[in-house]
Amino acid sequence: MTAVLAVMYASAIIFIGAFLFTAVEWLEPNRRFAIVFKCAILAAGGAAIANQLLPEGLLAAIGMGR
């Protein structure tokens, strides 16, 4: 994967994560659920970006792949 393509994927993931983060802030009335949802969004975004940037993917980096 080229560096430009990886940056495009990471930018798209960040943009979607920011949109979801803002949507949770506006739409979720329960403060505790909002925090849980935001943490889940951050974790999923971080994992997706790490999966794109690591050479063999995230599972191979933590020793679970192949």
Beta strands, then each sheet from edge to edge (+ up, - down):
end
